[in-house]
Amino acid sequence: MRRDGKTAPSDLQLKIVLHGTRPPLWRRLVLPSDASLGTLHDAIQVAFGWQGGHLHLFTDEFGRGYGEAARLTGIDLGFGHEVGDEDAIALGDVLAEEKARLRYVYDFGDDWEHGITLEKTLPRPVGAERAVRCVGGRRADVPAEDIGGVWGLAEVLEFLDTPGGAGDGPHGELVAELRAAGYDPAAFDRDGITARLARLTPDTVSGKAKPPTGDGAGRGGVRRLTAEDVALCTCGQCGVGGPVDAGVDGPAEDVPVLRPVTLAPREDLFAAVRGVPLFDAALRLAAWCREGRQVTAGRVLRPALARAAVEEVQLWKLAGDDSPYADAVARARALKSLRSAKDVAVLDDPWWLAVDGGLITVSGGRAWGGAATDFTGEGLLEFWAATMGDLLEEIGETGVLLDGWHGELGELTAEIADGLVGLLYDAPDDAWVNVDGLRAKAREVGENGPEFDLFQALFAASFQGLGEGLALLGAVEYEPGDGVDSAEENLRTLQNALVGQELGGGSGTSTAASDRSWDDQRGHRMRLTPLGRYGLRAYLMECGVPAPLLGEYAEADADALLQGLLGYSPEEMRREVEGWLAHRSATDAAVGLLDACVGDGCEAAAKRAVAQLVLADLDDPRALRVLRKAADSDAEGCRQVATATLGARLGAEADVDPARAEQSELWLLIDGLSILAGAQERQELTRGFLENWNTAPESLEQRVDELWRVEHPATAQVLAELGEGLRGVDKRLAKRMRTAANKAHSRR
């Protein structure tokens, strides 16, 4: 924005990810910053292949909603009394700075959820056309609507990849049509999308639009579909009362939140990319092509130039010890007989990395590159991360086995590799993931025999293939195990031994393959490098998997902090809280935490449980004054947390009546267990009681006559659930709990 208030002509580069798809389906679009959100809606419809027959809604990071005002008027979408008109607000007003995000949901029945991130603002040359264009993406358009959202899409693609898949099932006709049309889910048609986008005429929104008013739902807000929603939506699958997530942080259900991690400083990551041999070779090759080098019709260097590149750029250093290019004499002989640049692996890999990544441009029969210093900083790191993402996408779709392996074995290695990616990310920093340890765990639950041996061979092949591929990019340190046979050779031996046998036929160990001992050799192992952790996190985030960073809540408000800390380990919580407290005074911290304790429901109860842990460590006299004032307030939840926190302190610091403190502790006991009551299996509620020292059966025995008197809205429900759950633990106590529940019901 100009200082005079006038907007300079600019375009916004947006990355739009369809959440829940794996491998991820995404598009990178460029739109004028003064175009409306309505134009973005039209662009998304075109870019993903949607048909436009359903309702849609944008949500910004403040929980404010935007859509087709005429169709959404009067519908309670969780944003108060007003939904902004998407045609009256400019993209640049909603996405005002890099990394700003929007959420776009299409079809309130199938809930196709798109995460939109502003990657960068691009100055538009004077006189340049205002247009919408696609500059990147992955995967083909969604093949159809009304198929059950991302889960239905996954089923369709699975059926499509299975001969005779779907059959007469609900997706049978669609799968048959797609198969007949030659639909390739991995094919991304950027030219076709750009051609369709060219038909759009982006509108212009002048001035700063006023955002919609009303109480925002905030991040992760959830509402319920109304009868009006169902009447307006044409999907045919919406049901009154069905949930609609109004947040912007990606899918919250069925997606595990990974442990929070720390990332290396950006400068260290930049240097790490330059230190990856393959990327360093690609950069040096690009610099070598700075003045232009002749290429063939196949877009590779002419043979004479290929020979020169191997020597002058020292690409032979990429060769392994057993390669003819590793020895000077053998290299000279091999280069002399060279007939095509495609025959030289040490040239082929960095060449196509540079060409596909834009380091080298092929035009007019020549390859043009830039100086190595032209590729530094964020651009280089982004290029590296995209390359790693491409590798993981390919592995996730085809597995890790080489040519000659098809069908179920390839799919199994893809699933195993996908699980290994999660294990790698979840491992502590600098910790090795060892195939021996994983194999031992699998043996604990597996059976001996040919089927289990085949699984072990598949596991070893997946581990080796993933490790070697990531090591090539500098994402992991990989150490191969003992033995001369590759995992793939072992797998082929097992497969040959199993020819003629039916898998799943028991646990016999009669085959030579099953007699093979896996314990005689040290297995492979690998661990993430700091660069690999950065790239893997970027990939997971792109897939819609929450992957938090330690320290990301340092400047967030208390409400966001308490929600974010759920699921953190004690050590991770301590580090996050220390960073948060360092950015504010003790008074502000205490006030913010206590304000966040007010509210009803499981989410508020969970925040109160975390707030107690944070407030317990606030020793500043100013914070204690805030606690004493809150303990005398009428704010339910806030009062109990403050009173119990003071009651846990010793001596004069407490300054609270012990009886009041005891009442607050009991209230918070019911409050904490209400998170589980009715929301989980009854056994989970019981376990929650038994794993807490103050809710062990002997402690409950002393408190059961007090618990029913607790004036908490969930008292009766918690006691009833506990009474049922304790039947198999302590029948006498279970009966007393059910009696207490009846008393609580009568009191209400």
PyMOL commands that set and color helices and strands:
alter all, ss='L'
color gray80, all
select helices_A, chain A and resi 37-48+69-72+86-88+91-94+149-160+172-181+190-197+227-232+266-274+277-288+303-312+315-318+324-326+328-336+341-343+345-356+372-374+377-398+408-426+435-445+450-472+487-497+512-515+530-542+558-564+570-581+586-595+602-615+621-631+638-647+651-653+658-673+682-690+693-695+697-707+715-728+731-747
alter helices_A, ss='H'
color red, helices_A
select strands_A, chain A and resi 10-18+25-32+56-60+65-67+84-85+101-106+112-123+133-138+222-224+243-245+293-294+360-363+366-369+433-434+476-479+525-528
alter strands_A, ss='S'
color yellow, strands_A
deselect
rebuild
show_as cartoon
